[in-house]
Amino acid sequence: MDGRGLLRSMKVFGSVEGLRTVRSAWRQRRTDAWGTPPRGPERARVPGLAEAAEPAPGGGTIRFARSSLRLCVSAGGTVFWGWDGAGPLPSYALAGEAPEPDPRAALEPDTDGGWRVVSERVTVAVSRHGAVEIRTPGGLLLRRDLPPRWWEPVGVAGDTDSSGAARWVQRSEVPADARFFGLGGRSEGLRLRDGSYGLRSAASRRGSGGGAGRRAGFGFGFRFKPGSGSGSGSRLGSGSGFGPGSRSGPGDVPPHLAMPVQFVVSDAGTHLVFHDNSWDGRVTLSEGEEGAGSGHDRPGTGEVRMEGGPLRCWVVVGTPARVLHGWAALTGAPALPPSWALGPQHARAGADGAAEVRRAVDAYREHGLPLSVVHLDAGPPDAGHPDAGPPDDLTGLAEELRKEGVRLVAVADPAVRAEPGGRPHDADLREARGVRGLAAARAGYEGLRRLRPDERPFLLSRSGWAGTQRYGGTWTDGLSAGWPGLRASLSLVLGLGLCGVPYSGPDVEGSGADGGSSPELFLRRYQLAAWLPLFRTRAGTGPGPHEPWEYGPEIAEYARVALAERERLRPYFTTLARLARMTGAPYVRPVWWGTPEDRALRDCEDAFLLGDSLLVAPVLTHGADRRAVRLPRGRWYDTATGRAYEGPGQVLLDAPLSRVPVLARAGTVLPVRGEGGGTVLEVWAPAAGRTGGGLVVRDTGDGWEPAEIERYQSRLVDGRVVVERVTDDGVAEAGLPVRVRGL
């Protein structure tokens, strides 16, 4: 609105209303300008009014005065829309073809000149101005995306933006009670508070260096640790972002794996929204506020700003389990790690000669700690570490350790070489830099498959993008030292799981690696990691203790207990890995996973569910020997004492240095490792009048053999717990040894 328009408004509406219009216009202008640095002459554009519609299977195309919107609802209830001709493909994130449209869903006129698509699982309404609403079948509003706004280069002489890409902003509203999660691996907390979150992943901690990336293609595993740098001959890392990384959120470090995926939970329901655009961008979130019965609720708001690329969006609605199942169907099932990757792993920084690797393996055995994997965590030789690098006989060492049940994994530094005379990587790679980690992971995964087609590849990448779960997992490092870093590591794993990356975990580092870890802090890190999908310790090169036994006999014993419990639960971890592959459900889940309608649980960030059966409450503060735990509904047993507690509600549990509180859901049937190494069903007694159950997937090795889901149910009969296997033909005997607890 220009000055003349404002004057007309004042004449028509009067001085008071006109003044409000002036203020509103200036607020809009200031909001539009925020966070959008000038880059030459541009022209702003909005869709305008709807003029016509062209129905198609699952939806159709709505034409506005200055834009067009393509809308499609798939047979599974997933919603896609794209502006200005943007379609689902090509896409870095999608695993294959776009899902088939729902043949029963049709574009039809709606009230006030708008349009809508009604399907079995979702209703989509488009206003005549271009706002898109997502509603449940019952009519509850999940989100409302306002008409977008573009800034297009004018293309005058001297314009430095030769790409002609238009920047855009998409604002949205969600219910007042909604909570935001996701955006990749974020260290500031599982729940995303009010603030601005950058979508450019951070560069690696490792500096630049000359030469090609290190070779690690001997087939036992890859771990990608991208570098950073620029200039001729530099090795540019596979992580997204060349320049300085953008903030991860209020007051914290940039993430290594950021993605434009929001997971939103409200009373109305749960949904995931994905803006399929790999350009640099920023998401700004603000939680809403309820009017305490007055009816004047302030909705939660979100804003996505992108420096270019298509404006296209996917929305998946349903329960948390259904949402991630739909997300996995869209972007690909998570890679299934080989069985040995669920065991304890260890990395050693510095000069990793064969003798040093052998000494590390022998030391773990000497102290009674199991070990499945050793990572060669050393960079290429340089002036600072002239002896660094892989052992001379890498293949021979790997084969020797493999016979003893220990796998060897090498680190690789994938790179994009800068050629002399090339254009800067900010001009040419603005679209690709967000997905280089994804592309590097794909290359490593496919290379390992070709090298050893009969074995499942093992690949970890520190960076990636939406869809990276198709090729492997990730580890989290670069966190702040001390107790804040411990809490952040849990937030990262939980957040990644909600974005479809179920296999992840932090490094448990000794004092030489993080600048000073006390025995208590080291042990609490160790205990937390023992319950996460990826468990890996890492010995640094600095002074001070690095291994559990170097912190004294008490810490070593408590660490041994934590690791023994993880090994006892190996059949359960195997089951969770298979279920993640089949359903997209993460191993580690927020405590609200099964009851997202519980508002108190939505704010719980210091505990988590391991599958459906266990609730883990790690100790995240110094000196704590007790901690409060908020329980979902139902009966829960303290696995250490056997005492039962009723949820929902909060309880205070003992948390001595020797362990962290872990609770089992009443009625759960849990596969564990028996004394002879076989699988035993550990069942926690169901409450009176209630039943329980559990799923078991047997370990079929490290190949591609199909696995069968076994279903078990538990019930009380005359004070006795009965466990039966549920088959297509009815119920049968369990067929496995049963151990009853909780009676």
N, C-alpha and C positions, 0 to 999 in steps of 0.2 A: 504494500500500500504506500503510495507516494503522498506528498504534502497536500495536493489537491483532494485526494481521496479522503484524507483525514478531515479536511475542512468540510467536505460534503457530509461526512459522518456526523460532525458536530451540528450542522444545520438540520439534519434529518432527525437525529436522536436526542438533540438537546445537549447542553453543556456537560451534564454529569455523565450521561451515557457516552458522549463523545470522548470525554477524558478517559474513561475506561477503555475505549477502543484504542486511543493513542497509546496508553500504557501497555495494552496487550500487544499492539504491533511492535513496540520497541522491545518488549520482552522476547517476542518471537525472533526478532532480528538478532538480538544479543545471543539467544540460545543457538540459532543457526550458525552464528559466526564462531561460537566457542569450539575450540579443538579442531578448527579447520583452517590451517595456515594458508595464506594466499600463495598461489603458484601461477599467477598470470591471469589474464582476462577470462572470466567465466560467466556462464548464463545459468541462472537457477530455473528449475522446472519442477512442477508437480503434475500428477496425472490429469487433473481436470475432471469434468463430469462424464459419467458413463453415457455412451451413445448407442452401443449395439453389443450383441453377444452372439457367439457361434458355438452351439453345444457340440460336445464330443464325448466319447466314452469316459465316464468318471468325472466329468466336469465340462470344460470348454475354455474359450477365450473371450474375455470381456474387453471391449475396445473403449478407451476413454479419449478425451479430446486431444491429449498430448502423450499418451502411452497406451500400452495394452498389458493385460494380465492373463497369464495362462494358469489354469487351475485344474488339478486332478486329484481325486481321492482313489487310492488303490484298493484292491480287494481285501487287503489286511487292515484297512483303516488308516494307513499312512497318508498324510496330506502333503502335496507339493504345490507351490506356486512360484512363478517367475515373471518378472517384469521385463518389458521391452524385448520380448521374444526369447528370453532366457529359458532353456529347457533343462531337463535333468542331466543330460549328457552333452559334452564330455565332462567327466568329474573324476578328480583324484580320489574322492572318498568312497564312491560307490564301488561295490565289489564286482558288479557286472551290469547287466541291463537294468533299466528302471523297472520297478514293480508294475505288474499288470493293473490297469484301471479296473475299478469296480463297475461291472456292466449294469448293475442295478441303480447306480448313483447317476443322477442327471442334473444338469444345470437348469434351474427354473427361476422365473421372476419372483422377487421378494418385495416386501413393502418399501414404499418411498423411493421407487426407482432402482432398487438394488437387485442382487441376484444371490442365489443360494444353491448348495449341493447338500442333500440329505442322504446319509448312509447309515448302516447298521450301528457303527461305532462312533461316528462323529458327524456333526453338522457344521458346514462352513458357510458363512454369510459374507457377502461383499457389498459394501454400501455404494451409493452412486458417486461418492467422492474417492473411492478406492481403499477404504478401510476394510481389513479382513478380520473376521471374528471366528474363533474356534470354540464350539460349544459341545457339551456332552449330548448324548441322545435325549436326555431329560431336559435339555435347554439351559444348563448351568454354563456360565461363561468361564472358559479357561484362560483365554488371552484375546486381546484385541490389538492388532497391528494397524497403526494409523497410516494414512496415505504417505508414501515415501517422498523424499525430496532429493533431486539430483543437482550437481553443479558441473556443467559441461564446459570444456575449454572452447573458447570462441574461435581459436585458430588463426589469430592475427599474426602478422609478421613479428618475429622475435619471440614467439611463444615457445618456452622451453619444454613444454609437455608434448613431445612428438607422438606419444602413444594415443592421444585423443581419448583417454579413458576418463569416464565421468566418476567423480566422487559421489557418494550417496549417504544418506542417513535414514534409518528406519526406527521409529519410536513405537513403543508398545505399552500396553497396560495389562496388568494381571490382578486377580482379586486382592483385597486389602490384607488378607491373612497369608498370602503366598510367601514362600521362602525360596531363595535362589541357590542353586548348587551347580557344580560343573565347571566349564571353561577350561578343561584339561586338568593338569596337576598343579594345584594352587596350595601354597604353604601357609597362607594367612588364616586358614580355617576352612572346615568343610562347608559351612554356610557362608555364602558370599554376602557380606554386609554392604551398606551403601558405599559406593565409590566407583572409581574408574579403573578398568582392567584392560591392560594391553594384550593384543593378540599376536604380537611378535615374540617368538620364543627367544630366550636368552642365548648368547653365544657361549661356547664352552669355556671352562676355566683355563684350558690349555692354550698357550700362545701359538703363534704361527711359527713355521719352520720350513726349510727348503726340502725339496724331494717329494717323492710319491708317498702315499699312505702305506702303512705297514702291511705286509702280507699275512693273512691268517686263514687261508683257504684249505686247511687240511681236513675239514669235514667234521670235526668234533664239536664245534660251536663257534659262534661269532659274538663278539660284544663290540658294538659301535660306540666309540667315544670321540665325537667330532671335535676338530680343532677350529681355530678361527684365524683370520688374517686377510691380507689383501696384497695386491701387487704381483709382478711377474714371478712365477715360480712358487708362489705361496700356496699352502694347502688350506683351502677354505672348507670349513666344517659342514657337515651334513645337517646341522641344526639350523632351523629357520632364523634368519636375521643376520645381516652382516654388521650393521651399525650398532650403536648402543641399544641394548634391550629396553623395552618399555616396562613400566612398573607392573609387577604381578598383582598389585592391589594396594590398599591403604598401608603404606609403611613397610613393604616387604620386598624381597628380591624377585627378579623376573623368573618366570617358569621356564623349564627346559622343554616342556611339552604343553603348548597352549593350543586350544582349538575353539572355534566359535560354536560350542555346544552348551546350551543351557538346560538344566534339569530343574523343573519348577514343580513345587508341591504345595497344594492348597486344599481347603475343605472340598472344593468342587471336584478335584481330581488331580492327577499327575500327568505332566506332559514333558516331552523333550523337544526343543527347537534347535535346528541346525541351519545356520546361514552358510551355504556351500560357496565359500569365497575364500581364497588363500592369500589375498592381498593383505597389506598392513591395515590394521584396524584397531578399534577400541570399543569396549562395551562398558556402558555406564548403567549402574543399577541403583534403584532406590526402593526400599521396602515400603509397603503401604501402612495405613493406620486405620483401624476400625473406629467407628463413631460411637461406640459404647451404647448401642441401641437407638441412637438419634437418627440413624439412617444416612448420616453424612460421612460415609466411608471415603478415605483417600486411597485410591488404588495404588498398588505397586507399579513402578515404571521401569522400563528398560530402553536403552538406546544403543543401536549398533551403527558405527560409522566406519566406512571403508574408503580407502584411497583410490579405489577403482574396482574393476571386475563386475561380474554379473550380480544382480540382486535377485537371488533365488533362495528358497527356504523350504525345509522339510519340517513337519511336525508329527510326532508320534504320541498318541494318547492312550491312557489305560492305567492299570496298576503299575507300580514300579517294575515288577517282573515282566509284565506284558510290554511295557515301554522298551526295556532293554532287549527283549526278544525281537521286537520290531526293528530296533536300531541295528542289531546284529544281522537281521535279514537284509537290511538295506546296505550296510557297509562291510559285511563279511563276518563270518564266525571267528571268534578268537582262536589263534593258533594253539594247538595242544602241546605243551612242553613235554619232552621225554620224561620218563618216570624218574630218572636220576636228578632232573632239575628241580624236583620237589624236595630234595634232601638238602643238608647243610652245605653251603658253599663258602669259599674263602679266596680272597684276593690279596696279593702282596705287591706293594709298590716298590719301585727301585729296580736294582739289578737282579733279574730273575734267572740266574743260571740254573742248570739242571740240578746241581748239588743243593742249591738253596731250596728249590721246589721240593726235592726229596726230603730235606730236613724238616720242612713245614709239615709234610704228610706224616712223617714219623713222629713228630711232636704231638700231633693231634691224637694219634693212636696211643702214644705213651701216657697221655693224660685222660684216656678213656672217652674222648669226644669223637663221635662219628663224623666222617667227612666224605662228601660225594663228588665235589667239584673243586678244582683249583683254577683260579683266573690268573693269567699272566698280565698283571696290571702295570706294565712298563711301557714308556714311550720309546721312540727311536733314539739312537745315540745323539747326544748334543754336547755342547760345551759344559753344561752343568752336570750331566750324568754320562760321561763317556763310555761307561761300561753297561749302560742300560740297553735293553733290547731282549729279544726272545732267546732262549737257549739254542745252541748250535744245532743239536739234533732234536728238533721239535717233534717230528713224527715218531722217532724212536722213544722219546720220553712219554709221549701220549699213549703209545701202545703198551709200554711198561706199566704205567699207572692204571690203564684200563683193565689189565689182568687182575689188578688188586681192588677193583671196584671204584676207582677214582677217575673222573673225566677231566680233561684239560681243555680250557677255553682261552682263546687268544683275543686280544683287543685289536681292533682295526680302526684306522683313521681315514674314512672315505673323504674324498676331496673333489673340489672343482678347481681345476688349474686356471689361473689367470694368464692369458696370453699377452705378450708385449703388444702395446698399441691397442689393446681392447678397450671397450667402453667401460666406465665404472659399473659394479654389480648392482647399485641403486637405480640405474636406468634400464638395464636389461632383464633383471631378475626379480622385479617387484612382485610378479605373480608367483614365480617358482620358488622363491626362498622360503615360503611357508611350508613347502612340501618336500624339501630336499631330504630331510630325515626320513620321511615316508618312502621316498624313492630309493634311498640307500638301503633301508630295511628290506624292501622288496628285492633288490638286487642280491643282497646277501642270502636271503631266504631261498630264492630260486637257484642261486649258485650251489648252496648246500644240498638242495634236493637233487640237483643233477649229479653232484659228486657222490652222494650216498642215497640213492633213491629208496632204499629199504628202511631208512631210519628217519624219524621225525627230526627236523632241524631244531637247534636251540639257538635263539638269537635274542639279544638284548640291545636296545638302542636307547640312548639317553634322550634323544629328541624324536619328533615325529609329528603326525597330524591325524585328523579323523580318518579312521581305517587302519591305523598302524597295528591294531590288534591282530590283523590277518597274518602278520609275519612274526610276531613274537611279543615280548614284554619290554618293560623298562625298569631301570633302577633310578632311585632318587638320590642325588647328592648335591653338593653346593649349598647345603642348608646352614643356617647360623649355628654356631657352637652353643653348647650348654643346653639347658632345659627347654628353651623355646624351640630349638631345632628338633628335639624329641617330639614335641607336640605337633610341629609342622610335618614331620615325616608321616604321622598317621593321617593328617588332612590330605596329603598328597595321594596316598594309596586309596583312600576312600573316594576322593574326587575323580581320580583316573578310572576307578571302577564304574562310576556313574556315567562316564563318557565312553564306556565300552572297552576299556583296557583292564582286564581282570588280573593279569599276572604282573605284579610289581612289588617293590619293597625297597627300603632304605639300606644303605651301607651301615653296619655296626662298626664304627671306627674307634681305634684306640687313641690314647692321648697324643701320640705323635702326629696323628692325622688331623685333629680338629683343634689343636691349641690348648689342650688340657682337659681331659675327661676324668672326673673323680671316679673311684671304684663304684660308688652308688649310681652315678649317672651311666656309666658303662653297663652295669648290670640291668638297669631299667631299660636301656636301649636293647640289650640282648633279649630280655624277656618279651618286649613288644614284638621284636622282629621274629621271634620264634613262632608267633601266631599269624604271621603274614604270609602271602603266597610265595614271595621270593625271600629266602633267608640267606644273607651273605655277610660275613665278617670281612673286615679289611684292615690289614696291618700297614701303618704308615712308615715313613723313613726317619721321622724325627726321634728325639730322645723320649724316654718314658715307656711305660708298659703298652703293649699292643694286643697281646693274647689274653684270654681269660685267666690262665694260670699265673700270669705275671702280676695280677692284681691281688694275689694272696690266696690261701687255701679256701677261705670262706666264699669268696666271689667265684672261684673256680667250681666249687661244689654246687652253688646255686645255678651257675650257668649250665652245668652238666645236667641238673634236674630239668631245667627248661628245655634243653635240647632233647633229653630222653622223652619228655612228654610229646614233643613234636614228632619224634620218630614213632612213638606209640600210635599217634594219630595219622600216620602216613596213609593208611587206607581211606581215611576221611578226606585228606587233601587230594588223593587220587580221584575220589568221587567228585569233589568240587571242581577239579580241573576238567573232567569229562562233562559235567553239567554246564560249565561255562562255555565249552565248545558247542554243546547242543542247544543251549537256551540263551546264551549271552549274559546270564546272571553272574555277577562277580563273586569271588570267594568271600571277600570282605565287604560287608554291607552296612549302611547306617542302621541305627537301632530302630528307625521308623519304617524299615523296609516292608514289613508285613502289616503295619498299622499306620499308614501315612496320615490318617485323620487325627492321630494323637498329636496335638500341637506341642505339648511339652517335649515329646521325643524329637520333633523337628529341630529343636534348639540344642539337642545333645550332640556334642562333638568330641567327647573324651572317652567314648566306648564304642564298640562295634559288634555286629553279629558276624560270626564265622559260619557261613552257610545258614541253614535254618535252625541248627541244633544248639549252638553255643553262643553265649554272650561274654565277650572279653572286655575287662575294664582295666587297662594298663595304668600304672602309676606314672604320672606326668609332672609331678612337683617334687621338689627337694624335701627330704626328711619325712615324707608321708608314710605312715604305717597303717592307716585306715583311709577309706575313701567312699564317698557317696556314689551309688549306682542307681540310675533310673531304669526301671524295668518296664518292658512292654506287658500287655495283658497276658494273663495266664500264670501258671505255677512255674517257678524256677528253683533249681537246686544249686547250692554252693557245692562245686565239685570237690572242694577240699574238706568240708565238714559234713556234707550231706544234708544240711539244714534247708528246709523249703521256705520260699518266700512267694507271696502273691502279688501279682501286678495287675493293673498298672499302679505305679507308685515308686517311691524312692526308698532305698535301704542303705544302711551304713555297714560296710563289710571290712573285715581285717585284711590288710595288705602288707604283711611283713616283708622284709627284704628278700626272703627266700622265694616269694611267688607273687603273682598278681591275681586278683579275683577273677574267676571264670565260673559261669553259671550254665547249667544245662536245662533245656526246656523239658518240662514234664512230658513223659510219653515218648520222647525222642529215641530212635533206634540208631545208634552210632557205630559205624564200622571202625574197629581199632585193631592193632597188631597184638596178637597173643604172645605168650612166652615162647612158643615154638616157632614163631614167625608167621603163622597162619592168621586169617581174619577171624575176629570174634565180634559178635554183636553185643555192644554195651547198651543196655536199655535202662532209662530212668523212668521210674514208676509213674504211670499216668495218674491224674487226680481221679477221685471217685466219680463214676459216671461219665468219664471222658475217655477218649481213645487217643492214641498217638501213632507215630510211624516214622519212617525214614527211607532214604534211597541209598543204594549201594551199587557202585560200578567197579568191577574187579579190574586189577592191573593186567593188561594184556601185553605188556612189554613196550618197547620203544619204537615199534613199527606202526603200520597203518591198519592193524587188525581192528575190525569193528568191535564195539563193546555193547553189552546189554545192561539196561537199567533194571535192577532188582528192587522191588517194592516190598516193604515190610510194614506190618501194623502191630501195635501193642494195645492190650486191654487188660483190665482187672477182672479176674474171675474168682470169686470167693476169697478175696485177699491175696490172690496169687497172680503174678504178671505172666501173661501169655503172649508170645511173639510168634507171628505167622507170616508166611510169605504170600503175597497177593499176586495171582497170575490171571491170565485171561480165562482160565477154566475154574476160577474160584480161589479159595485159600488152601494152603498146604503147610506142612511143617517147615520151620525156618531153614533147616538144612545146614546151619552153621552153629557153632557153640554160642550160648547166650549167657551173658553175665548181667544180673539184675542189680541195680543200685537205687537208692532212695526209699527203700522200705524200712 
